Amino acid sequence: MSKHLIPYGRQTILQEDIDAVVQVLKSDFLTQGPMVETFEKKFSEFIGCENSIAVSNGTAALHLAAMALGVKEGSKVLCTANSFVASANCIRYCGGDVEFVDINPENFCIDYNLLKAKLEKAPIGTYQGIVAVDFAGFPVDFEKLRLLADQYGLWIIEDACHALGAEFLDSKGQWNISGNGKYADIAVFSFHPVKHLATGEGGMITTNSAELNDKLRTLRTHGITRDKTRFTREDGAWYYEMQELGFNYRISDILCALGVSQLQRMPQNLLKRRQIAVKYREAFKNLPIKMQYEDKNLKNAYHLFTIQTEKRAELYDFLKSKGVYCQVHYIPIHTMPYYQNLYGKMVLENVEYYYACALSLPMYHGLSDSDLEYTIAAVKEFYGS
Protein backbone atom coordinates (compact mmCIF):
# COMPACT_ATOMS: atom_id res chain seq x y z
CA MET A 1 0.00 0.00 0.00
CA SER A 2 1.30 3.43 -0.91
CA LYS A 3 2.33 5.86 1.81
CA HIS A 4 0.47 8.54 -0.13
CA LEU A 5 -3.00 9.51 1.03
CA ILE A 6 -4.72 11.90 -1.34
CA PRO A 7 -8.48 12.44 -0.80
CA TYR A 8 -10.87 13.50 -3.56
CA GLY A 9 -11.58 16.72 -1.65
CA ARG A 10 -10.74 18.47 1.60
CA GLN A 11 -10.82 21.84 3.34
CA THR A 12 -7.94 24.28 3.71
CA ILE A 13 -7.84 26.09 7.06
CA LEU A 14 -5.22 28.81 7.50
CA GLN A 15 -4.15 30.71 10.60
CA GLU A 16 -6.21 33.71 9.50
CA ASP A 17 -9.32 31.48 9.57
CA ILE A 18 -8.48 30.30 13.08
CA ASP A 19 -7.87 33.88 14.23
CA ALA A 20 -11.25 34.96 12.84
CA VAL A 21 -13.04 32.21 14.75
CA VAL A 22 -11.14 32.92 17.97
CA GLN A 23 -12.12 36.56 17.73
CA VAL A 24 -15.80 35.57 17.67
CA LEU A 25 -15.29 33.12 20.55
CA LYS A 26 -14.02 36.07 22.61
CA SER A 27 -16.92 38.32 21.58
CA ASP A 28 -20.39 38.77 23.05
CA PHE A 29 -22.16 36.79 20.32
CA LEU A 30 -21.63 33.18 19.32
CA THR A 31 -24.84 33.08 17.30
CA GLN A 32 -27.49 35.51 16.00
CA GLY A 33 -24.90 38.25 16.18
CA PRO A 34 -23.32 40.75 13.77
CA MET A 35 -21.04 38.27 11.97
CA VAL A 36 -24.04 36.61 10.28
CA GLU A 37 -25.06 39.89 8.66
CA THR A 38 -21.43 40.60 7.72
CA PHE A 39 -21.12 37.23 5.98
CA GLU A 40 -24.39 37.78 4.13
CA LYS A 41 -23.35 41.25 2.98
CA LYS A 42 -19.92 40.15 1.75
CA PHE A 43 -21.38 37.11 0.01
CA SER A 44 -23.88 39.31 -1.83
CA GLU A 45 -21.02 41.55 -2.94
CA PHE A 46 -19.06 38.57 -4.25
CA ILE A 47 -22.03 37.04 -6.09
CA GLY A 48 -23.54 40.31 -7.25
CA CYS A 49 -27.03 39.61 -5.89
CA GLU A 50 -29.47 41.71 -3.89
CA ASN A 51 -30.01 39.41 -0.91
CA SER A 52 -28.10 36.59 0.79
CA ILE A 53 -29.60 34.56 3.65
CA ALA A 54 -27.16 32.42 5.64
CA VAL A 55 -28.49 29.10 6.94
CA SER A 56 -27.31 25.99 8.75
CA ASN A 57 -26.47 23.89 5.66
CA GLY A 58 -27.15 23.47 1.94
CA THR A 59 -30.06 21.09 2.52
CA ALA A 60 -31.75 23.64 4.77
CA ALA A 61 -31.23 26.19 2.00
CA LEU A 62 -32.99 23.94 -0.51
CA HIS A 63 -35.85 23.21 1.90
CA LEU A 64 -36.46 26.89 2.61
CA ALA A 65 -36.24 27.71 -1.10
CA ALA A 66 -38.96 25.18 -1.89
CA MET A 67 -41.13 26.45 0.96
CA ALA A 68 -40.73 30.10 -0.04
CA LEU A 69 -41.73 29.30 -3.62
CA GLY A 70 -44.92 27.65 -2.42
CA VAL A 71 -44.23 23.95 -2.94
CA LYS A 72 -46.97 21.94 -1.23
CA GLU A 73 -48.95 18.74 -1.60
CA GLY A 74 -50.00 18.47 -5.23
CA SER A 75 -47.05 20.50 -6.55
CA LYS A 76 -45.08 18.81 -9.32
CA VAL A 77 -41.48 19.88 -9.89
CA LEU A 78 -38.95 18.91 -12.57
CA CYS A 79 -35.50 18.01 -11.28
CA THR A 80 -32.25 16.60 -12.55
CA ALA A 81 -31.49 13.01 -11.53
CA ASN A 82 -27.73 13.70 -11.33
CA SER A 83 -27.18 15.27 -7.95
CA PHE A 84 -27.06 14.54 -4.26
CA VAL A 85 -30.50 13.46 -3.02
CA ALA A 86 -31.11 16.80 -1.25
CA SER A 87 -31.82 18.47 -4.61
CA ALA A 88 -34.99 16.39 -4.92
CA ASN A 89 -35.73 15.78 -1.24
CA CYS A 90 -36.44 19.48 -0.68
CA ILE A 91 -39.58 19.10 -2.80
CA ARG A 92 -40.69 16.02 -0.90
CA TYR A 93 -40.17 17.78 2.45
CA CYS A 94 -42.95 20.14 1.38
CA GLY A 95 -45.25 17.36 0.17
CA GLY A 96 -44.60 17.97 -3.53
CA ASP A 97 -43.80 15.41 -6.21
CA VAL A 98 -40.64 15.19 -8.28
CA GLU A 99 -40.36 14.23 -11.94
CA PHE A 100 -36.81 13.50 -12.98
CA VAL A 101 -35.24 14.73 -16.20
CA ASP A 102 -32.27 13.01 -17.84
CA ILE A 103 -28.92 14.76 -18.28
CA ASN A 104 -27.01 16.12 -21.21
CA PRO A 105 -24.26 13.51 -21.75
CA GLU A 106 -21.69 16.21 -22.50
CA ASN A 107 -22.02 18.48 -19.46
CA PHE A 108 -23.78 16.07 -17.01
CA CYS A 109 -26.40 18.73 -16.15
CA ILE A 110 -30.16 18.71 -16.78
CA ASP A 111 -30.83 18.31 -20.52
CA TYR A 112 -32.55 21.42 -21.86
CA ASN A 113 -34.08 19.64 -24.87
CA LEU A 114 -35.51 16.78 -22.81
CA LEU A 115 -36.87 19.30 -20.30
CA LYS A 116 -38.48 21.27 -23.10
CA ALA A 117 -40.02 18.11 -24.56
CA LYS A 118 -41.59 17.24 -21.20
CA LEU A 119 -43.12 20.68 -20.91
CA GLU A 120 -44.45 20.63 -24.47
CA LYS A 121 -46.19 17.28 -23.92
CA ALA A 122 -47.87 18.20 -20.65
CA PRO A 123 -50.90 20.47 -20.18
CA ILE A 124 -50.08 24.00 -19.02
CA GLY A 125 -50.06 24.06 -15.23
CA THR A 126 -48.82 20.47 -14.80
CA TYR A 127 -45.53 21.63 -13.31
CA GLN A 128 -44.75 24.37 -10.82
CA GLY A 129 -40.99 24.72 -11.07
CA ILE A 130 -37.55 23.46 -12.00
CA VAL A 131 -34.57 22.48 -9.84
CA ALA A 132 -31.40 22.67 -11.96
CA VAL A 133 -27.95 21.80 -10.61
CA ASP A 134 -24.64 23.34 -11.70
CA PHE A 135 -23.10 19.89 -11.54
CA ALA A 136 -19.43 19.63 -10.53
CA GLY A 137 -19.14 23.41 -11.01
CA PHE A 138 -20.45 23.58 -14.59
CA PRO A 139 -22.68 26.68 -14.89
CA VAL A 140 -26.06 25.95 -16.46
CA ASP A 141 -27.24 28.52 -19.01
CA PHE A 142 -29.99 29.99 -16.84
CA GLU A 143 -30.84 32.68 -19.36
CA LYS A 144 -31.98 29.98 -21.77
CA LEU A 145 -33.71 28.10 -18.96
CA ARG A 146 -35.48 31.28 -17.78
CA LEU A 147 -36.99 31.87 -21.21
CA LEU A 148 -38.33 28.34 -21.24
CA ALA A 149 -39.63 28.54 -17.67
CA ASP A 150 -41.44 31.80 -18.39
CA GLN A 151 -43.36 30.19 -21.25
CA TYR A 152 -44.91 27.80 -18.73
CA GLY A 153 -45.09 30.01 -15.65
CA LEU A 154 -42.43 28.10 -13.72
CA TRP A 155 -40.04 29.23 -11.03
CA ILE A 156 -36.38 28.13 -10.98
CA ILE A 157 -34.19 27.00 -8.10
CA GLU A 158 -30.51 27.05 -9.02
CA ASP A 159 -28.67 24.47 -6.95
CA ALA A 160 -25.26 26.14 -7.08
CA CYS A 161 -23.76 24.12 -4.22
CA HIS A 162 -20.97 22.99 -6.59
CA ALA A 163 -20.59 26.29 -8.38
CA LEU A 164 -19.42 29.13 -6.17
CA GLY A 165 -17.57 31.37 -8.61
CA ALA A 166 -18.75 29.67 -11.81
CA GLU A 167 -19.83 31.97 -14.66
CA PHE A 168 -21.59 31.81 -18.03
CA LEU A 169 -21.79 34.33 -20.86
CA ASP A 170 -25.36 35.41 -21.73
CA SER A 171 -26.75 36.57 -25.08
CA LYS A 172 -25.97 40.21 -24.18
CA GLY A 173 -22.29 39.41 -23.81
CA GLN A 174 -22.40 39.75 -20.02
CA TRP A 175 -20.80 37.28 -17.64
CA ASN A 176 -23.18 35.91 -15.01
CA ILE A 177 -21.79 34.43 -11.82
CA SER A 178 -23.77 31.49 -10.46
CA GLY A 179 -26.39 32.59 -7.96
CA ASN A 180 -26.54 36.26 -8.98
CA GLY A 181 -30.33 36.07 -9.19
CA LYS A 182 -30.60 37.51 -12.67
CA TYR A 183 -32.32 34.48 -14.15
CA ALA A 184 -33.09 32.01 -11.33
CA ASP A 185 -35.64 32.95 -8.65
CA ILE A 186 -33.52 31.48 -5.87
CA ALA A 187 -30.04 29.95 -5.72
CA VAL A 188 -28.53 27.87 -2.94
CA PHE A 189 -24.96 27.18 -1.83
CA SER A 190 -23.28 24.73 0.52
CA PHE A 191 -20.23 25.29 2.73
CA HIS A 192 -19.50 21.64 3.49
CA PRO A 193 -15.74 21.01 4.02
CA VAL A 194 -15.14 19.73 0.46
CA LYS A 195 -16.75 22.82 -1.11
CA HIS A 196 -14.98 25.97 -2.32
CA LEU A 197 -15.75 27.76 0.92
CA ALA A 198 -15.76 25.59 4.04
CA THR A 199 -17.45 26.48 7.31
CA GLY A 200 -17.84 22.87 8.48
CA GLU A 201 -21.57 23.02 7.93
CA GLY A 202 -23.44 25.97 6.49
CA GLY A 203 -25.30 27.25 3.48
CA MET A 204 -26.51 30.38 1.74
CA ILE A 205 -29.63 31.33 -0.19
CA THR A 206 -29.50 34.15 -2.72
CA THR A 207 -32.35 36.00 -4.42
CA ASN A 208 -33.06 39.38 -5.99
CA SER A 209 -36.67 39.29 -4.79
CA ALA A 210 -37.42 41.43 -1.73
CA GLU A 211 -40.58 39.40 -1.11
CA LEU A 212 -38.73 36.07 -1.17
CA ASN A 213 -35.98 37.52 0.99
CA ASP A 214 -38.48 38.44 3.71
CA LYS A 215 -40.19 35.07 3.44
CA LEU A 216 -36.91 33.13 3.67
CA ARG A 217 -35.70 35.09 6.70
CA THR A 218 -38.96 34.40 8.53
CA LEU A 219 -38.94 30.70 7.67
CA ARG A 220 -35.30 30.43 8.79
CA THR A 221 -36.28 31.36 12.35
CA HIS A 222 -39.40 29.39 13.31
CA GLY A 223 -41.69 31.55 11.17
CA ILE A 224 -41.13 34.40 13.62
CA THR A 225 -41.07 38.08 12.68
CA ARG A 226 -40.03 41.13 14.70
CA ASP A 227 -41.18 43.52 11.97
CA LYS A 228 -43.75 45.77 13.67
CA THR A 229 -45.40 46.59 10.35
CA ARG A 230 -46.46 42.94 10.06
CA PHE A 231 -47.76 42.49 13.62
CA THR A 232 -51.41 41.64 14.27
CA ARG A 233 -51.18 43.36 17.65
CA GLU A 234 -48.64 45.21 19.83
CA ASP A 235 -47.80 44.18 23.39
CA GLY A 236 -44.51 46.01 23.97
CA ALA A 237 -40.89 46.35 22.92
CA TRP A 238 -40.27 42.65 23.68
CA TYR A 239 -43.01 41.46 21.35
CA TYR A 240 -42.61 39.12 18.35
CA GLU A 241 -45.01 36.98 16.36
CA MET A 242 -44.86 33.49 14.89
CA GLN A 243 -46.96 33.96 11.79
CA GLU A 244 -46.29 30.64 10.04
CA LEU A 245 -44.59 27.33 10.70
CA GLY A 246 -40.85 27.73 10.14
CA PHE A 247 -37.65 26.05 11.25
CA ASN A 248 -34.51 26.66 13.25
CA TYR A 249 -32.17 26.79 10.25
CA ARG A 250 -29.93 29.55 11.59
CA ILE A 251 -26.14 29.55 11.35
CA SER A 252 -23.76 30.63 14.11
CA ASP A 253 -21.43 33.64 14.17
CA ILE A 254 -18.56 31.18 14.65
CA LEU A 255 -19.17 29.57 11.26
CA CYS A 256 -19.88 32.91 9.58
CA ALA A 257 -16.51 34.23 10.78
CA LEU A 258 -14.87 31.27 9.06
CA GLY A 259 -16.94 32.01 5.96
CA VAL A 260 -15.95 35.69 5.85
CA SER A 261 -12.29 34.78 6.22
CA GLN A 262 -12.38 32.13 3.49
CA LEU A 263 -14.40 34.28 1.11
CA GLN A 264 -11.43 36.65 0.85
CA ARG A 265 -9.40 33.87 -0.78
CA MET A 266 -12.03 32.79 -3.31
CA PRO A 267 -10.35 34.35 -6.39
CA GLN A 268 -7.05 32.55 -5.84
CA ASN A 269 -8.79 29.32 -4.81
CA LEU A 270 -10.86 29.33 -8.00
CA LEU A 271 -7.75 29.99 -10.04
CA LYS A 272 -5.98 27.04 -8.42
CA ARG A 273 -8.88 24.68 -9.16
CA ARG A 274 -8.96 25.79 -12.78
CA GLN A 275 -5.21 25.31 -13.08
CA ILE A 276 -5.58 21.77 -11.73
CA ALA A 277 -8.31 21.08 -14.28
CA VAL A 278 -6.12 22.32 -17.14
CA LYS A 279 -3.35 19.92 -16.08
CA TYR A 280 -5.78 17.01 -15.85
CA ARG A 281 -7.24 17.78 -19.27
CA GLU A 282 -3.85 18.05 -20.91
CA ALA A 283 -2.59 14.85 -19.26
CA PHE A 284 -5.62 12.75 -20.18
CA LYS A 285 -6.41 14.01 -23.68
CA ASN A 286 -5.00 10.87 -25.34
CA LEU A 287 -6.40 8.39 -22.81
CA PRO A 288 -9.74 6.54 -23.12
CA ILE A 289 -11.30 9.00 -20.68
CA LYS A 290 -14.21 11.38 -21.22
CA MET A 291 -14.24 14.71 -19.42
CA GLN A 292 -16.96 17.29 -18.81
CA TYR A 293 -17.61 19.65 -21.73
CA GLU A 294 -16.15 23.14 -21.62
CA ASP A 295 -15.98 26.15 -23.94
CA LYS A 296 -15.04 29.83 -23.99
CA ASN A 297 -18.56 30.94 -22.94
CA LEU A 298 -18.35 29.48 -19.45
CA LYS A 299 -16.06 29.33 -16.46
CA ASN A 300 -16.34 26.08 -14.56
CA ALA A 301 -15.83 26.40 -10.80
CA TYR A 302 -14.57 22.80 -10.57
CA HIS A 303 -15.95 21.66 -7.26
CA LEU A 304 -15.30 18.21 -8.74
CA PHE A 305 -13.20 16.92 -11.59
CA THR A 306 -15.33 14.12 -12.97
CA ILE A 307 -14.28 11.70 -15.66
CA GLN A 308 -15.94 8.78 -17.39
CA THR A 309 -14.14 5.51 -17.99
CA GLU A 310 -15.37 2.07 -19.01
CA LYS A 311 -13.00 0.68 -16.38
CA ARG A 312 -14.34 2.70 -13.48
CA ALA A 313 -14.18 -0.01 -10.79
CA GLU A 314 -10.73 -1.17 -11.86
CA LEU A 315 -9.35 2.39 -11.95
CA TYR A 316 -10.97 3.20 -8.60
CA ASP A 317 -9.35 0.16 -6.96
CA PHE A 318 -5.98 0.76 -8.62
CA LEU A 319 -5.83 4.39 -7.51
CA LYS A 320 -6.87 3.43 -4.00
CA SER A 321 -3.98 0.93 -3.88
CA LYS A 322 -1.74 3.89 -4.74
CA GLY A 323 -3.21 6.03 -1.96
CA VAL A 324 -5.35 8.15 -4.29
CA TYR A 325 -8.89 8.13 -2.89
CA CYS A 326 -11.49 8.94 -5.53
CA GLN A 327 -15.28 9.13 -5.21
CA VAL A 328 -18.35 8.61 -7.39
CA HIS A 329 -20.78 11.53 -7.84
CA TYR A 330 -23.59 10.55 -7.81
CA ILE A 331 -25.78 7.48 -7.63
CA PRO A 332 -28.75 8.73 -9.73
CA ILE A 333 -31.53 9.93 -7.45
CA HIS A 334 -34.29 8.11 -9.36
CA THR A 335 -32.59 4.76 -8.62
CA MET A 336 -32.77 5.25 -4.86
CA PRO A 337 -35.18 2.79 -3.18
CA TYR A 338 -37.19 5.64 -1.65
CA TYR A 339 -37.99 7.15 -5.04
CA GLN A 340 -38.52 3.78 -6.72
CA ASN A 341 -41.00 2.84 -4.00
CA LEU A 342 -42.72 6.18 -4.50
CA TYR A 343 -42.82 6.45 -8.29
CA GLY A 344 -41.81 3.02 -9.56
CA LYS A 345 -38.71 2.11 -11.51
CA MET A 346 -37.83 4.42 -14.38
CA VAL A 347 -35.11 4.48 -17.02
CA LEU A 348 -32.98 7.56 -17.69
CA GLU A 349 -30.34 6.27 -20.07
CA ASN A 350 -27.89 9.17 -20.05
CA VAL A 351 -27.54 9.54 -16.29
CA GLU A 352 -27.43 5.78 -15.78
CA TYR A 353 -24.63 5.43 -18.30
CA TYR A 354 -22.85 8.42 -16.78
CA TYR A 355 -23.04 6.84 -13.32
CA ALA A 356 -21.75 3.48 -14.58
CA CYS A 357 -18.58 5.21 -15.82
CA ALA A 358 -18.21 8.16 -13.45
CA LEU A 359 -15.27 8.84 -11.19
CA SER A 360 -14.25 12.01 -9.34
CA LEU A 361 -10.52 12.57 -9.11
CA PRO A 362 -8.85 14.66 -6.38
CA MET A 363 -9.88 18.30 -6.80
CA TYR A 364 -9.36 20.90 -4.09
CA HIS A 365 -7.46 24.15 -3.97
CA GLY A 366 -5.08 22.79 -1.34
CA LEU A 367 -3.95 19.97 -3.66
CA SER A 368 -0.18 20.28 -3.97
CA ASP A 369 1.60 20.16 -7.31
CA SER A 370 3.41 16.99 -6.25
CA ASP A 371 0.17 15.22 -5.25
CA LEU A 372 -1.43 16.31 -8.52
CA GLU A 373 1.48 14.94 -10.53
CA TYR A 374 1.41 11.75 -8.48
CA THR A 375 -2.31 11.31 -9.24
CA ILE A 376 -1.81 11.95 -12.96
CA ALA A 377 1.09 9.49 -13.06
CA ALA A 378 -1.03 6.85 -11.33
CA VAL A 379 -3.86 7.25 -13.85
CA LYS A 380 -1.40 7.00 -16.74
CA GLU A 381 0.21 3.93 -15.17
CA PHE A 382 -3.20 2.25 -15.01
CA TYR A 383 -3.70 2.80 -18.73
CA GLY A 384 -0.15 1.68 -19.50
CA SER A 385 0.78 5.13 -20.75
PyMOL commands that set and color helices and strands:
alter all, ss='L'
color gray80, all
select helices_A, chain A and resi 15-25+34-47+58-68+86-93+112-121+135-137+142-151+210-220+228-230+253-263+266-284+312-321+333-335+337-343+349-357+369-382
alter helices_A, ss='H'
color red, helices_A
select strands_A, chain A and resi 51-55+76-80+97-101+129-133+155-159+167-169+175-177+186-190+203-207+224-225+241-242+290-291+298-299+305-308+358-361
alter strands_A, ss='S'
color yellow, strands_A
deselect
rebuild
show_as cartoon
